[in-house]
Amino acid sequence: SRPICREIGGAALTPPYRRTRRRMAPRRISREDSVCDGPASKRFASNKGSVAVAASSCEAHSVTAPPPCRLAPTPSAQASFAGKVAEAADVLPADIVLIASDGTKHPAHRLILSARSPFFLKTFSIGMREQTSGEVRLPDVEPERLRSVLDWMYGREAVVDVTTPETLIGLLELAERWQVSDLCAQLCASEACAVSESTVLELWEAAQRMNLGNLEARCRDYVMAQLGALFECGRLRNEGVALPLPLKDLSPQQLQALLESDDLPVTSEEQALDLALAYAREHRGGLLTQAEAEQVFLAVRWRLVPGPTIAERAMRAKCLQQAGGGALPPKLLAAMADGMQFQFMGGKAWVNLPHTAANRLRSLHRIPIGSYTGLVPGMSVRVIGDVDELRHLCRRCAPGAKLKVEWIPEMKSLAGATCRVMEMRDEICGAQLEDPFEKVIRYLPFDALLLA
């Protein structure tokens, strides 16, 4: 039926129970009108229209969250923490007991021991007997050494007895066994490991056995200083002069390490041969075994030893000859023969033969060019460092030369310089070089040049 209407002032009103709903035209929200739009927005659709409702952050007004603040303890805070842990350990009850060789018990804490020593960390973490029993027996550790290491591990001052090398070496062995590397390094660099004539041999042997590079270097440097004084006075050339006590008591392995070092304080390789021969005469009364003698003399750089010296002094040395036949060991004979061949070829050997340790120059080597044939284009040479001597050699004819090199004051910049041979000049028995400082061509006689 039709609805009943009343007219009041010309307006038609429907009864309350039949109110009509005004139909609105659907509106589509565009991107320009929308406040929020994003990949996570949800769209609701109906037969009367669709409205896009955004459920994510606004693209035009996006807000980036600030990165998290990361804090790590400063070195001073870490050091303070370590000190506080040690202080707390002195108050808290111990949870492990270390038993020394004399049966004395030393309470400790697993946390402190594990933090300082990878050895104890592994012991307490893999379920060994010590973890359950609460005791660690150390039948070969003296109480004094144990107390010193524990004091250091707890951050207290450790007292080290330095009256004998054996006590110090025992402490090093314990720290090395427990893998307390910081304690090993501190001991090796401290005054406790003072190297002297009476301690150098034992400390060096212990350093080699425990692979303590810093201590081994200190011992080697001490012996190098002793050798430098010995070479400077030239005493080794005299067969009647005895080696100082620490040197003749070195082990063959230690002398081999010295001879293999580029820092051996010798200006010529003949001095290195003198040292090896003196050692072979005096070590254990000249009773080096054949293997030990071969080990020592193979460390000599035979390509830098003059051929006549090899023939007269090395090949005829009784300490190098095999028992019964008088022949040299095969490896040593081959090394000497290679050195003589290198010397016989002169400068060509530096270009044509492969470089080996046998012709590597040491840091203090000042080996002169023996003859004009010892030069070859392309090889490196060092000019002698004495300006007065360089001037004298240039103002006279070199051995076998027809002309002399004219000296000019600008040539003094060459003294001590390292240059490369550009050309050979037969008339002056010398070489054409480029001045590395003035960038000009210079000429020098062969006897003003050294190997470089």
C-alpha positions as CSV (number, residue, x, y, z in Angstrom):
1,S,0.0,0.0,0.0
2,R,1.1,3.6,-0.5
3,P,2.6,5.3,2.5
4,I,0.5,7.9,4.3
5,C,2.0,11.3,4.0
6,R,1.2,14.6,5.7
7,E,1.8,17.9,4.2
8,I,3.1,20.6,6.5
9,G,4.1,23.7,4.8
10,G,4.4,22.0,1.5
11,A,6.8,19.4,2.7
12,A,6.0,15.7,2.6
13,L,7.2,13.7,5.7
14,T,7.0,9.9,5.9
15,P,6.1,8.2,9.1
16,P,9.0,7.3,11.3
17,Y,8.6,3.7,10.7
18,R,9.1,4.2,7.0
19,R,12.0,6.5,6.7
20,T,13.7,6.4,3.4
21,R,17.4,6.3,3.2
22,R,19.0,8.7,0.8
23,R,21.0,6.9,-1.8
24,M,24.5,8.4,-2.1
25,A,26.6,8.1,-5.2
26,P,29.6,5.9,-4.5
27,R,32.9,7.7,-4.3
28,R,36.1,6.2,-5.3
29,I,39.2,7.3,-3.3
30,S,42.1,8.0,-5.6
31,R,45.8,8.0,-4.7
32,E,45.7,11.7,-4.5
33,D,42.8,11.7,-2.0
34,S,44.0,8.9,0.1
35,V,45.9,9.6,3.2
36,C,47.5,6.2,3.4
37,D,48.4,3.8,0.6
38,G,50.8,0.9,0.5
39,P,51.4,-2.7,-0.5
40,A,49.5,-4.0,2.6
41,S,46.3,-1.9,2.0
42,K,43.0,-3.8,1.8
43,R,40.3,-3.1,-0.7
44,F,36.7,-3.7,0.2
45,A,34.3,-4.0,-2.8
46,S,30.5,-4.0,-3.0
47,N,28.0,-3.7,-5.7
48,K,27.6,-0.1,-4.8
49,G,31.2,0.9,-5.2
50,S,34.7,0.2,-3.8
51,V,36.7,2.1,-1.3
52,A,40.5,1.6,-0.8
53,V,41.5,1.4,2.8
54,A,45.2,1.6,3.6
55,A,46.6,-0.6,6.3
56,S,50.3,0.3,6.0
57,S,52.4,3.3,6.7
58,C,52.0,6.3,4.4
59,E,54.3,6.3,1.4
60,A,54.4,10.1,1.2
61,H,54.9,10.5,5.0
62,S,56.9,7.4,5.8
63,V,58.9,7.4,9.1
64,T,62.1,5.4,9.4
65,A,62.7,3.7,12.7
66,P,66.1,4.8,14.3
67,P,68.8,2.1,14.3
68,P,69.4,0.3,17.6
69,C,72.1,1.7,19.8
70,R,75.0,-0.8,20.4
71,L,77.3,-0.5,23.4
72,A,80.4,-2.4,24.0
73,P,82.6,-2.2,27.1
74,T,85.5,0.2,26.7
75,P,89.1,-1.1,27.3
76,S,89.1,0.6,30.7
77,A,85.8,-1.0,31.6
78,Q,87.0,-4.4,30.6
79,A,90.1,-3.9,32.7
80,S,88.0,-2.8,35.6
81,F,85.7,-5.8,35.2
82,A,88.7,-8.2,35.2
83,G,89.9,-6.6,38.4
84,K,86.5,-6.8,40.0
85,V,86.2,-10.5,39.0
86,A,89.6,-11.2,40.7
87,E,88.5,-9.3,43.8
88,A,85.2,-11.2,43.9
89,A,87.1,-14.5,43.5
90,D,89.1,-13.7,46.7
91,V,85.8,-13.5,48.6
92,L,83.8,-16.2,47.0
93,P,84.5,-19.8,48.0
94,A,86.8,-21.8,45.7
95,D,85.3,-24.6,43.6
96,I,88.5,-26.4,42.5
97,V,91.8,-27.3,44.3
98,L,95.2,-27.6,42.7
99,I,97.6,-30.0,44.4
100,A,101.3,-29.4,43.9
101,S,104.1,-31.9,43.8
102,D,104.6,-31.7,47.6
103,G,100.9,-32.3,48.3
104,T,100.1,-28.7,49.2
105,K,96.6,-27.6,48.2
106,H,95.9,-24.3,46.4
107,P,92.2,-23.3,46.2
108,A,91.1,-21.7,42.9
109,H,88.1,-20.9,40.8
110,R,87.1,-22.6,37.6
111,L,86.0,-19.3,36.0
112,I,89.4,-17.6,36.6
113,L,91.4,-20.6,35.5
114,S,89.3,-21.1,32.3
115,A,89.4,-17.4,31.4
116,R,93.2,-17.3,31.7
117,S,94.1,-20.7,30.3
118,P,92.7,-22.6,27.3
119,F,94.2,-25.7,28.9
120,F,91.9,-25.4,31.9
121,L,88.9,-24.4,29.8
122,K,89.2,-27.6,27.9
123,T,89.8,-29.6,31.1
124,F,86.6,-28.3,32.8
125,S,84.4,-28.4,29.7
126,I,84.8,-31.9,28.3
127,G,83.8,-33.8,31.5
128,M,87.2,-35.0,32.6
129,R,87.7,-36.5,36.0
130,E,88.9,-33.2,37.5
131,Q,85.6,-31.6,36.8
132,T,83.7,-34.0,39.0
133,S,86.3,-34.6,41.7
134,G,87.1,-30.9,42.3
135,E,90.8,-31.6,42.4
136,V,93.6,-31.3,39.9
137,R,96.8,-33.1,40.8
138,L,100.0,-31.7,39.4
139,P,102.8,-34.1,40.5
140,D,105.5,-32.3,38.4
141,V,104.7,-28.7,39.4
142,E,106.6,-27.2,42.4
143,P,104.5,-25.1,44.8
144,E,106.6,-22.0,44.2
145,R,106.0,-22.1,40.5
146,L,102.3,-22.9,41.0
147,R,101.9,-20.0,43.4
148,S,103.5,-17.5,41.1
149,V,101.4,-18.5,38.1
150,L,98.2,-18.4,40.2
151,D,99.0,-15.0,41.6
152,W,99.5,-13.6,38.0
153,M,96.2,-15.3,36.9
154,Y,94.3,-13.6,39.7
155,G,95.7,-10.2,38.9
156,R,98.1,-10.1,41.8
157,E,101.8,-9.4,41.8
158,A,103.8,-12.5,41.0
159,V,107.2,-13.0,42.6
160,V,109.7,-14.6,40.2
161,D,113.0,-16.2,41.5
162,V,115.8,-15.3,39.1
163,T,118.7,-16.7,41.0
164,T,119.0,-19.6,38.6
165,P,117.9,-20.1,35.0
166,E,116.3,-23.4,35.9
167,T,113.7,-21.7,38.1
168,L,112.8,-19.2,35.4
169,I,112.7,-21.9,32.7
170,G,110.4,-24.0,34.9
171,L,108.0,-21.1,35.2
172,L,108.0,-20.6,31.5
173,E,107.4,-24.2,30.9
174,L,104.4,-24.2,33.2
175,A,102.9,-21.1,31.6
176,E,103.5,-22.5,28.1
177,R,101.9,-25.9,29.1
178,W,98.8,-24.1,30.4
179,Q,98.8,-21.9,27.3
180,V,98.9,-18.7,29.3
181,S,100.4,-16.8,26.3
182,D,100.2,-13.3,28.0
183,L,102.3,-14.5,30.9
184,C,104.9,-16.1,28.5
185,A,105.2,-12.9,26.5
186,Q,105.6,-10.8,29.7
187,L,108.2,-13.1,31.1
188,C,110.2,-13.2,27.9
189,A,110.3,-9.4,27.7
190,S,111.0,-8.8,31.4
191,E,114.2,-8.4,33.4
192,A,113.7,-11.9,34.7
193,C,114.9,-13.2,31.3
194,A,118.1,-11.1,31.3
195,V,120.4,-12.6,28.8
196,S,124.1,-12.9,29.9
197,E,127.1,-15.0,29.2
198,S,126.0,-17.5,31.9
199,T,122.3,-17.8,30.9
200,V,122.2,-17.3,27.1
201,L,122.7,-21.0,26.2
202,E,120.0,-22.4,28.5
203,L,117.5,-19.6,27.7
204,W,118.1,-20.0,24.0
205,E,117.6,-23.8,24.1
206,A,114.4,-23.4,26.2
207,A,113.1,-20.7,23.8
208,Q,113.7,-23.0,20.8
209,R,112.0,-26.0,22.6
210,M,108.9,-23.9,23.5
211,N,108.8,-21.9,20.3
212,L,109.2,-18.6,22.2
213,G,110.2,-16.3,19.3
214,N,110.8,-13.1,21.4
215,L,113.1,-14.8,23.8
216,E,114.9,-16.6,21.0
217,A,115.5,-13.3,19.3
218,R,116.9,-11.8,22.4
219,C,119.4,-14.6,22.8
220,R,120.4,-14.5,19.2
221,D,120.9,-10.7,19.3
222,Y,123.2,-11.1,22.4
223,V,125.3,-13.7,20.6
224,M,125.4,-11.5,17.4
225,A,126.8,-8.7,19.5
226,Q,129.6,-11.0,20.8
227,L,130.4,-12.1,17.3
228,G,130.5,-8.5,16.1
229,A,133.2,-7.7,18.5
230,L,135.1,-10.9,17.6
231,F,134.9,-10.1,13.8
232,E,136.0,-6.5,14.3
233,C,139.3,-7.5,15.9
234,G,139.9,-10.2,13.3
235,R,140.8,-12.9,15.8
236,L,139.1,-15.8,14.1
237,R,141.6,-15.9,11.3
238,N,144.2,-17.0,13.8
239,E,143.7,-20.7,14.5
240,G,145.4,-20.5,17.8
241,V,142.8,-18.1,19.3
242,A,139.9,-19.8,21.2
243,L,136.3,-18.9,20.8
244,P,134.7,-17.3,23.8
245,L,132.8,-19.7,26.1
246,P,129.2,-19.1,25.0
247,L,130.1,-19.4,21.3
248,K,131.9,-22.7,21.3
249,D,129.2,-24.3,23.5
250,L,126.4,-23.4,21.1
251,S,124.5,-26.4,19.7
252,P,125.0,-27.1,16.0
253,Q,121.4,-26.0,15.5
254,Q,122.0,-22.7,17.1
255,L,125.2,-22.0,15.1
256,Q,123.3,-23.0,11.9
257,A,120.6,-20.4,12.8
258,L,123.3,-17.7,13.1
259,L,124.9,-18.6,9.8
260,E,121.6,-18.6,8.0
261,S,120.7,-15.2,9.3
262,D,121.1,-12.1,7.0
263,D,122.1,-10.2,10.2
264,L,125.3,-12.1,10.8
265,P,127.8,-9.2,11.4
266,V,130.3,-10.1,8.7
267,T,131.5,-7.9,5.9
268,S,132.7,-10.8,3.8
269,E,131.6,-14.4,3.6
270,E,135.1,-15.5,4.4
271,Q,134.4,-14.4,8.0
272,A,131.4,-16.7,8.1
273,L,133.7,-19.5,7.0
274,D,136.2,-18.6,9.7
275,L,133.5,-18.9,12.3
276,A,132.3,-22.3,11.1
277,L,135.9,-23.6,11.0
278,A,136.7,-22.3,14.5
279,Y,133.5,-23.8,15.9
280,A,134.3,-27.2,14.3
281,R,137.8,-27.2,15.9
282,E,136.6,-26.3,19.4
283,H,133.1,-27.6,20.0
284,R,133.3,-30.7,22.2
285,G,137.0,-30.8,21.5
286,G,136.6,-31.0,17.8
287,L,134.3,-34.0,17.9
288,L,131.5,-32.9,15.7
289,T,129.8,-35.7,14.0
290,Q,129.7,-35.8,10.2
291,A,126.0,-35.0,10.2
292,E,126.5,-32.0,12.5
293,A,129.5,-30.7,10.5
294,E,127.5,-30.9,7.3
295,Q,124.5,-29.1,8.9
296,V,126.7,-26.2,10.0
297,F,128.8,-25.8,6.8
298,L,125.9,-26.0,4.4
299,A,124.7,-22.7,6.0
300,V,127.8,-20.9,4.6
301,R,127.0,-19.0,1.4
302,W,129.5,-20.6,-0.8
303,R,128.8,-18.6,-3.9
304,L,130.2,-15.6,-2.1
305,V,133.4,-17.2,-0.9
306,P,136.4,-16.7,-3.3
307,G,137.3,-19.9,-5.2
308,P,140.9,-20.1,-3.9
309,T,139.6,-19.8,-0.3
310,I,137.3,-22.8,-1.0
311,A,140.1,-24.9,-2.5
312,E,142.8,-24.1,0.1
313,R,140.9,-23.7,3.4
314,A,137.5,-25.5,3.1
315,M,138.3,-28.6,1.0
316,R,141.5,-29.3,3.0
317,A,139.9,-28.9,6.4
318,K,140.2,-32.2,8.3
319,C,137.1,-31.5,10.3
320,L,135.1,-31.7,7.1
321,Q,136.6,-34.9,5.7
322,Q,135.0,-38.2,6.0
323,A,136.7,-40.8,8.3
324,G,139.0,-43.1,6.5
325,G,138.9,-41.8,2.9
326,G,139.5,-38.1,3.4
327,A,136.7,-37.2,1.0
328,L,134.1,-34.5,1.7
329,P,130.5,-35.4,2.3
330,P,128.6,-35.5,-1.0
331,K,126.2,-32.6,-0.2
332,L,128.9,-30.4,1.1
333,L,131.2,-31.2,-1.9
334,A,128.3,-30.2,-4.2
335,A,127.8,-26.9,-2.4
336,M,131.5,-26.0,-2.6
337,A,131.6,-27.0,-6.3
338,D,128.6,-24.8,-7.0
339,G,130.4,-21.9,-5.2
340,M,133.6,-22.3,-7.3
341,Q,131.6,-22.4,-10.5
342,F,129.8,-19.2,-9.5
343,Q,133.1,-17.5,-8.9
344,F,134.6,-18.8,-12.1
345,M,131.8,-17.4,-14.2
346,G,132.2,-13.9,-12.7
347,G,129.5,-11.4,-13.5
348,K,127.7,-13.8,-15.9
349,A,126.7,-16.0,-12.9
350,W,124.5,-13.2,-11.5
351,V,122.5,-13.1,-14.7
352,N,122.6,-16.7,-16.0
353,L,122.4,-18.9,-12.8
354,P,119.3,-19.0,-10.7
355,H,119.5,-17.1,-7.4
356,T,119.7,-19.2,-4.3
357,A,120.4,-18.6,-0.6
358,A,124.1,-19.4,-1.4
359,N,124.5,-16.0,-3.2
360,R,122.1,-13.9,-1.1
361,L,124.0,-10.9,0.4
362,R,123.9,-10.3,4.1
363,S,123.0,-6.8,5.5
364,L,126.6,-5.9,6.3
365,H,128.3,-7.5,3.3
366,R,130.7,-5.3,1.5
367,I,132.2,-7.7,-1.1
368,P,134.3,-6.0,-3.8
369,I,134.1,-6.8,-7.5
370,G,137.2,-8.9,-7.9
371,S,137.9,-8.2,-11.5
372,Y,136.6,-6.5,-14.6
373,T,135.1,-9.8,-15.7
374,G,133.0,-9.8,-12.5
375,L,130.8,-7.1,-14.1
376,V,127.9,-7.7,-16.6
377,P,125.2,-5.4,-17.9
378,G,122.1,-5.5,-15.9
379,M,123.6,-6.4,-12.5
380,S,123.3,-4.3,-9.4
381,V,126.4,-2.8,-7.8
382,R,127.1,-0.6,-4.8
383,V,129.7,2.2,-5.0
384,I,132.2,2.3,-2.2
385,G,131.2,4.8,0.5
386,D,134.5,6.5,1.1
387,V,134.6,9.7,-1.0
388,D,138.4,10.1,-0.7
389,E,139.1,6.5,-1.8
390,L,136.6,6.8,-4.6
391,R,138.4,10.0,-5.9
392,H,141.8,8.2,-5.7
393,L,140.5,5.1,-7.6
394,C,139.1,7.3,-10.4
395,R,142.3,9.4,-10.8
396,R,144.4,6.3,-11.6
397,C,144.0,3.5,-14.2
398,A,142.3,0.4,-12.9
399,P,144.2,-2.9,-13.3
400,G,144.3,-3.7,-17.0
401,A,142.8,-0.4,-18.1
402,K,144.2,1.9,-20.7
403,L,142.5,5.1,-19.5
404,K,141.5,6.4,-16.2
405,V,138.2,7.9,-15.2
406,E,138.2,11.6,-14.9
407,W,137.0,12.7,-11.5
408,I,134.7,15.6,-11.1
409,P,133.3,17.0,-7.8
410,E,129.7,16.0,-8.7
411,M,130.7,12.4,-8.6
412,K,130.8,12.4,-4.8
413,S,127.0,11.9,-4.7
414,L,127.7,8.4,-6.0
415,A,129.5,7.3,-2.8
416,G,127.5,4.5,-1.1
417,A,124.8,4.5,-3.8
418,T,123.3,1.4,-5.4
419,C,123.2,1.5,-9.2
420,R,122.6,-0.8,-12.2
421,V,125.3,-1.5,-14.8
422,M,124.2,-0.1,-18.1
423,E,127.2,-0.8,-20.3
424,M,130.8,-2.1,-20.1
425,R,133.7,0.1,-21.0
426,D,136.8,-1.9,-21.8
427,E,139.2,1.1,-22.0
428,I,138.6,2.0,-18.4
429,C,137.9,-1.5,-17.2
430,G,134.8,-0.1,-15.7
431,A,131.1,0.4,-16.1
432,Q,128.6,3.0,-17.3
433,L,126.1,3.8,-14.5
434,E,123.3,6.2,-14.0
435,D,123.6,8.4,-11.0
436,P,120.3,7.7,-9.0
437,F,120.4,11.2,-7.6
438,E,121.6,13.5,-10.4
439,K,120.0,11.3,-13.2
440,V,123.1,11.6,-15.3
441,I,125.5,9.0,-16.8
442,R,128.7,8.3,-14.8
443,Y,131.7,6.0,-15.4
444,L,133.5,4.2,-12.6
445,P,136.3,1.5,-12.5
446,F,135.4,-2.0,-11.5
447,D,137.5,-1.8,-8.2
448,A,135.3,1.1,-7.0
449,L,132.3,-1.2,-7.0
450,L,130.8,-3.7,-4.6
451,L,128.2,-6.5,-4.9
452,A,124.7,-5.3,-4.2
